[in-house]
Amino acid sequence: MKIPTPRLFLWLLLWLLLGFSLLLLGGCSTMPRMLGGAGGDVNLNLDGEQKHEITLARGRSLVLDMRDPTGKGYTLAGAAFNTDHIRLEGLEQMDGRVRYQFTTLRSGDSDIQIKIHKAGQRAEVFKFVTVKVD
């Protein structure tokens, strides 16, 4: 019976370490940001406070979920944001809630202003979210 040479053992060990490190690096993109991952998609509840701040990686989805202001005589007047950094994917109103869905496109900062207005009045900012895209 032949005893493996130390050189063969070192090569095997090197390949195992390389495979393990690739497995770890691949998993980092699915880990939560606070654990060292790239961060995932975010569903941000905007009830209560008017101003919010969030940091996301490029290519991630951001859902802004808030109570529907139309029950108090207001109408949604739209969302203002930097289209170079963020893309609006959709707007959904149901069950007394409003959900804006965005996708982050490019690194940088962008403010999202959700605006509302009453008939005959100027639009006002209902919610303000600062988005930092890594």
N, C-alpha and C positions, 0 to 999 in steps of 0.2 A: 504494500500500500504506500502510495506516494503522499508525502506531507506537503500541503500547499506552501508555496514560497511567500515570504512577507510582502513581496512586491504585489502579488496577486491580491492578497488581503487588503493592502492599501488602496488598490484600484477599486475593489468592491466597496470598501468603506467610502471612498470619494464619490462613487456613483450613488450610493444610498443617501449620503448627505446632500448631494445635488438634487436628487428627486424629492427629498423631504423639504428642502428650502423652496423649491418651486411650488410644492403643494401649499406651503404656508403663505407664500406671496400671492398665490391665486386666491386663497381664502380671505385675504385682507380686504378685498373689495366688497365682500359680503358682510364683514364685521361692522358693528356699530362704530361710529367715529370715535367715541370716548374710549373704546378698547383698541384703537390704533387702525381701524379700517377707514376706507375712503368715504364712508357715510352712505346712507341709502336714501330712498324716497321719503318725503316728509309730508305728513298730514298735520297742518298747524291749525289749532282751534283758536279763533280770534275773539271769542266771547270775553267780555269784561274790558280789557285794556284796549286803547285805540292804537298804540304804537307797539310794534314787534320787530325783532331782528332775528335772522336765521343765516347760517352759513351752510352752503351745499357745494358738492362737487359738480363739475360740468356733466351734462347729460342726465341729471337726476330730475325727478318729478317733484313738484311742490303743489300741494292742495291747500288752499286757504278756505277754511270752513267757518262760517259765521251765521248768526241768526239773520233771518230775512227782514230787512228794514221796511218792506212794503206794507206790513201790517199796521204801521204807525203813520200812514199817509205819505210815506216817501216812495220814490221811484229810483231804481238803480240807474245811475248816470254813466256807468262804465268804469274801466280801470285804466290808469295811466302808468306806463312803465317804459324802460329802455328796451326797445326791441332788438338791440344788438346783443344783449345779455340774456334776455328771457323771451320765451314764446308762449302766448296764450293758447292752450290746447282746447279749452272748453269752459262753459258756464252751465251750472245745473241749479235749478231752483225746485225744491220739493220738501214737503213736510216741515215748512217753516224755517228751512235752512237754505243758504246760498253757498255754493262751492265753485271757486275758480280753480282751474287746474293749469299749471304752468310747467314748462320744461326749461332748465338752465342750459344756455348755449355756449357762453364764452366767459372767461375769467374777468372779474371786475365787480363793481358794486352797482346795484340798481334799486331804486325805490319803487314800490308798487303802491299806488294810491287807489283805493276803492272809493268811488264817489257816489253820492246820493243827492237827490233834490226833491223839493216839494213844488207843486204847480205854481208857476209865477215867480219862483225864487231861484237864485243862483245855486249851482252845485256846490256841495261842501264835501270835505274828506271825511268818510265814515271810518275807514281803517287805513293805517299806514304801516307798511312792512318794508324794512330794509333787508335786501337779499345780497349776501356776499358770496360770489361764486369763485371757488378755488380752481 
